[in-house]
Amino acid sequence: MTTLEPAAVTADFDVSTVVRHDRVHGSVYTSPEIFQRELDTIFRRGWVYVAHESEVSEPGDYLTRRIGTDPVVVVHGRDGEIRVLLNRCTHRANKLCNAEKGSASSFRCPYHGWTFSNTGALSAVPMREGYGETFRQVRSELGLAAVPRVESYRGFIFASLAAEGISLTEHLGRATTAIDRLLALSPTGTIDLRANWMKHHHRANWKMVVENNVDGYHALFTHASVYDAIRPAKVSHIPTKVDVVVRDMGNGHSEIDYSAEYRKLDEEFVWYGRIPRAKLPKYIADLESAYGAEKTHDSLVVGPPHTLIWPNLFLAEMNIMYVEPIAPDETIAYTTAALFPGQQEMNQRMLRRAEGAMGPSGFLIADDGEIGMRNQAGLAARKPDWLVLARGIETDTEDETGIVNSDKSAETPQRGFYRQWAAVVGQEI
């Protein structure tokens, strides 16, 4: 490979110096300047997942989250509207709310006591007479800054710090099929994400964390201990023996899709340990009541998605993960179980499975966390300059679902991720 130093990250940054069709430059994971450009373009211009409607279902409910590194409060206002407000007092910039979640009709700044309604309006100022008449004239302009665009798709709330841009529907594109696939397993067509979030501090770049989630090549190696500890997989993970595809869905969204293999087997719950219907009578009855026997059977055969929704949301079968970038080599990943309203028996099983895979002592997340840390550590050796993403490039094909490859180990999802990355990060600012 030729040695090539990346161009300086300026307003006219040439993204081709760090991303090519089959490789990426190591600096995309280490450069503070590139990290800042990601914040300015990906996270401050585009759509970012921030919360689920179930988490703020009642007036007064709120959550504190980040869009990139910008702190925000997702709040269900007293007027019934869900807003995303910047978590910064308009007086002297104190971070207004520190609790991760709660219920409140107002937020009071701990510095000077300025108080804001949960709609964002400034409602009280201690000793306000000291500000004079000028302040009274501008008081209405001193409410909390609101994120200008907030939209949801079937309960998943996304926000954009940019006042203008493509719609959420345009952003999601084909990825709506993954959300639909998950919700087809719920008798109410909804999920509940209030089981609390497991948090993992990854000593790795945020892209290392998310692109690994749709990497079908690493499982037999990184997760070898899992295969040693459990029964043989119900569906072989050897790409040549199963009908499985990896898919670039466009717009940076990608997935590993077993649905064709599962339909070929035509057996329910292969994705869930082949649990018999008899152990979940209420769940089965409620599904069939909602959707009919045929659609219920198909949903239970196909199961949930394994899909990355650009840039920070991962539908990990019956788990939901989102990430927050902290620094070029630091990321927080949040994971919780997707629960079905009114399905206590099913939900208890999903909680235990989430803990086993993604909990502090989970089989999967610990392996991935260590690999990410070792990837980041390896980047300290700055040669060779490039990371190779060429696996399967000659066998990619395109159909109505996107760019697909029937070799699970192909790096098709990663190539799609960086096509979108280059398109967004390389834009003029």
N, C-alpha and C positions, 0 to 999 in steps of 0.2 A: 504494500500500500504506500502511496506517496505521503510524505509528511506535509501537513498543511496546518499552519496556525490559523485559528479563527479570526475573522475581522473584528475590529473594535465594535462594541455595541453602541452605535450612534443612531440618530434619527433615520439615517438612510442605511441601516444595518442590512447587509447582504446575507440572508439566511442560508443561502446555498453553501456558505463556508462552514456550516456546522451540521447540515442535514442533507443527505443524498438519498436516492431511491432505495439503497440497500444498506445504509449505514448511518450512524450518527457520531458526531465528534464528542469526545469525552467531556469537553467543556460544558455541554448542555446540562450536565449533572453537577458541575462544580462552580461555575462562574457566578459570582454575586451579581454581575451586570446582566447576565442572561436571566437569572432568577428575578431580578427587578423588572426586566422587560416582560417576563411572563405575568407578573402581577399587574403590570400596566395594560397588557393586551388581553390575555386569557381571562383573568379574574376581575378586571375592572371594566371590560368592554362586553364580555359575553355572558351567557347564562350559566349560573352555578347553582347546584343543589344546596338548599339551606335547611330544609326541615320537612316533616310530614304533617298533614293536617290533623292527624290523630293526636299529635303532641301539643297542639294548641286548640283543642276542640271547643273550649268554653271561653266566653268573654273573661278577660283578665289573665288567661294562660299566657306565659311567655317562656322563651328560651334564649340563651346567649350563644351565638355562633360567630364564625368568621367567614367572610368572603375574601379569599386570599388571606391577607393579614389584616384586613379591615374588620374591627369588631362590630357586630350588629346585634340587635335584639329583635327576634321574631315574636310578634305579639298579636293576640286576638283582642282588638280594641273593644271598648264598651259599646261602640256603634255597630259591632258585628263584623267589621272588616279586619282581615289579617294583613298586617303591615310588616315591613322589615325596616327598622330604624337604625341609624348609625348610633353606636353605643358611646356617645360623647356629649357631655354637657355643653350647651352653647355659650356658657359663661367663660370658663377658664379651661375647658377641654378635659375635665376629669372624666375617667371612665365611669359611666353612670351606674351600671348594673353589673355586679360581679357573680351573682348566683347563677348556676347553670340553668335552672328552671324554677318556676314558681307560678304564683297567681297574685296579681296586684292591680289595683285601679290606677296607681300612679307610681312614678319613680322619683325619689328624692336624692339629689346629689349630696354625697357626704362631705364635700368641701365647703360650700357656702349655702347649702340648703335649697337651692333652686329646685322646684318640683314640676314634673311634667306628667300630664295625663297619659294613659296608655294608648291614646291616639296620637301622641307626640306633641300636643300643644303645651306651651308653657302655662302653667296654672297658678303658680305662686312664687313670689320672690321675697325673701325676708328683708325687712328694712328698705323697702322699695323706694321710700321717699328720698333716699340718698341719691337716687339716679336722676331726679329732676324730670322736667316735662319732655325732654327729647327721648328719654327711654320709654316713656309711656306711649309715644308715637310709634316706636319701632318694636314694641313688645310682641306684637302679633307675628313678627318675622323671626322670633327667637325660639320657635319650637324646634324639636329634634329634627335633624335632617332625615328625610325618608329616602330609601332606595327607590329610584324612579319607576322601576318596572318589576312587578311581582306577579307571577302567574303559576298555575298548578296544572298538572296533568294527573287525573285520577288519584288525587291526594298528595302527590309528590310536588312540593313547593320549590320553585326555582326563582332566583332573583338576578337582576342585572343592574350594575351600578351605572350603566350607560343609559342616557335618556332615549336614545334611538338605536335601532339595530333590527336584526331579524326577529320574527316572532318566536315564541317558545316552540310552537308546532313545527316551524321550519328548522329550528335547532335540533329537536329530537328526531325528526325524520323517521327512519325505519326503526329507531330504538323504542318507539311506542309499542311495537309488537312484544318486546320483552316485558314491559310493565303489564301489558294485557295478559301475557302468559302467566305471570305470577298471580294476578288477581283472578284469573279463571279458576284457581284452586280455592278461592274463598267463597263460601256460600253467599256472603253479602256483597261480593265484588270489592271489598275493602280490606285493608290490613290495619293493624294497631302496632305502633312503634313506641309504646310506653313501658317497655320492660326494663328500661335503663340501658345505657350504652357502655360497652366495654371499650376502654381506651388503651391504645398501644402507641408508645413513643418510639418511632423508627428513626434510627441514626442513618437515614438515607434520604436521597432526593425524592420528592413526591412522585415523580414520574417512574422511578424505580418501583415504588409501591404499587401504583395502579397498573402499569404495563405487565407486571408479574401476574396479576390476577387473571389475565387472559393468555398466559403463556402455557401451552400444552406440552412443552418440551421438557420442563424441569421436574414434573411430578415424581417420576420413578427414581430420580436421583436425590432431589432435595427432601422429598417426603418418604424416603426408603424405610424409615423406622415405622411409618404408618402402615405400610404394606406388610412389614414384618409382624406387626402387633395385631392386626385384624384379619378377619377371614378374607380369602381371595375376592377381589373386586367382582361385583355382579356383572359389570360390563368391562371387558378387558381394556386396559389403557395402552395396548400396543396398537399404534395407528393403523397398521395394515390389516388388522383383524376385525375392525368394527366400522360401521357406517357413521362416522362423526366428521364434522367440518369445523374449521375455524373460519371466522367471517369478519371482514372489514365492512361494516354497515354504512360507512360514509359519515362525514362530520365528526370523525374521531371515535365514534361508537364501534364496539367490536364484541365478539363473543366466541365461546366454545359451545357448540350445539350438538347434543346427542339425540335430538328428537327423531331423526330418521331411524337410528338404531333402536330406540325405544318402540317406535311404531312397528318396526319389523318384528320385534319380540312380542308386541301386543300384550304386554303383561303390566298390570297396574303396580305402582309403587316400587319399581326396580330402583328408582332414584332415592328411595326412602327405606332401604333395607328389606324390601319385599314384605312389608308388614301386611298381614291379611285384613281384609275388609271387616271381618268379625270383631276386630279389636277397636274399631272406630265407628260404631253403628250410628251415633248421632251425626257425626261429620258426613258420612256417606249419605244418610237420609236427607240432610239439609242441602247437600250439593245437588242431589237428584231432584229435590223439590224446586231448587232455584233454576237448574239448567236442563233437566231431563237426563235420562239414563245414558244416551249416546254421547252427549257432550261431556258429561261427568266422566265416563270411561276414557274418552280421549284425553282429557286434562290429567287424569290420574296416570295414564300411560306416559304422556309426554313430560309431565312434571314441570318444575320451575326453571327459570333461565339462569345462565351463567354469563352475565353481560356487563360490560363496562360502558357507562353512559358518560360521555365527555363533559367536563374534564375530571369530575371528582366523585361520581356515584358508581357503586358496584352492586349489582343484584347477584348475590352469591348463593344461588339456590334459595333456601329458606332463611338466609341471613341478608341483612342490608349493611353495607359499609359505605362511609364517605370519608374523605381525607381533607385535612387542612395543611397547606404548606407553611412551614415556620421559617426555614432558612434553606440555603442550597443543599445542606446535608441533614435536614431535620424535618420530620413529618409526623403529624398525629393522625392515626387511623381510628375511627369510631365504628364499632360493630354492634348490632343487636339482632335479635330474632324477629322475623316477620310473623306476627301472631294474627289469628283469625278471630274476629269478634264472635263471642258466644261459643267458642270451641275449646273448652277448658282441657279436655282430654288430649286433643291434638296439640294444643299450645304447650302443655307440660313436656311433651316429647320433644317439641321443637326447641324449647329452652335448654333441655339437657343436651341436645345435639349441638346447639350453638356453643354452649360452655365447653363441650368436648373438643370442638374444632377450633374455636376462636377465643376461648377464655384464657386467663393468665397462664394456665398449664395446658392449653389446648394443643392438640396434635399438629395442627396446620400453621397457625399464626406464629408460633415460636420459630418454626423452621424458616418461614418466609421472612420474619424479622431478622434472623441471623444472616440469611443470604443477602438481604438488602444492605445490612451493615458491612458485610464482607465485600459486596460490590463497590460500595462507597469507599471503603478502605483501599481496594485495589486501584481505584482511580487516582490515588496519590502517586502511583507510578505512571507518569504521563505518556509513556510509550507502550504500545503503539497508540497513535492519535485517535483511531476510530474504533467504535464497537460495531460488530457485523450483525446485520439483520437480514441476511440473504437466504435463509433456509426456506425452501419451497417456492422461491420467487419464480421459477420456470414452470411451476404447475398451478399457479393461481389462475382461476377462471372467473368470469363475471356472469351473474344472472340477475333476476329481478330483486334478489335479497342483498346484493352487494358483491364484493370480491370474495370468493370462497376458495378454500383448499381442503381436500379430503384427507390430508395428512395432518393429524392433530398437532404434530410437532412443528408445523410450518409457522414462520414468523409473520404471517399475514396480518394479524391484529396489530402487531407492533409497527409494521410499515404503514398501516392505515392511521395509527395514532400520530406518527410523525409527519404524515402528509398534512393532517389537520394542524398539527403544531406549527409546521413551517408556514402554512397559509395564514395563521392567526398571528404568530410572533413576528413574521416577516412583513406585516402590513405597515404602512406609513403611519407614524404617530407624531 
